[in-house]
Amino acid sequence: MEINIWLAIYIGLLIQVAATLVAYVIPTTIVRATKDSTIFNHSDSRESPHVKTPPETWINMFRVLARKVTSLLRWVLFENYSLGLLLLTLLFTSLGQYAKVLELQYITMRYSLSWSKV
């Protein structure tokens, strides 16, 4: 029996789709109640202690978002060195491809040459 070359890719894609579907079904916040948590010590039973009130203004929402982005960047660049290094090399290689185009554009403007002559 001959095994298909693409079998590993098909299995990987199937597992990825299944994992994505499972990730959408599982809730992101699972409350694990302990005896000394706020669930048992909460005096007012009408309000849930785990419901966060949304920020009142757009400025507060922007500040929260900025804090989350800076903490994410700090984690990626300083705590996870290999990921930060890979992302920086990706940035430099993608920007480095445009350096040739910018150099050609500079030469055409500086020396009044056409693109075909450059």
Stockholm file with secondary structure:
# STOCKHOLM 1.0

chainA/1-118         MEINIWLAIYIGLLIQVAATLVAYVIPTTIVRATKDSTIFNHSDSRESPHVKTPPETWINMFRVLARKVTSLLRWVLFENYSLGLLLLTLLFTSLGQYAKVLELQYITMRYSLSWSKV
#=GR chainA/1-118 SS CCCCTTHHHHHHHHHHHHHHHHHHHSCSCCCCCCTTSHHHHCSCSSSCTTCCCCCSSHHHHHHHHHHHHHHHHHIIIIICHHHHHHHHHHHHHHHHHHHHHHHHHHHHHHHTCCTTTC
#=GC SS_cons         CCCCTTHHHHHHHHHHHHHHHHHHHSCSCCCCCCTTSHHHHCSCSSSCTTCCCCCSSHHHHHHHHHHHHHHHHHIIIIICHHHHHHHHHHHHHHHHHHHHHHHHHHHHHHHTCCTTTC
//
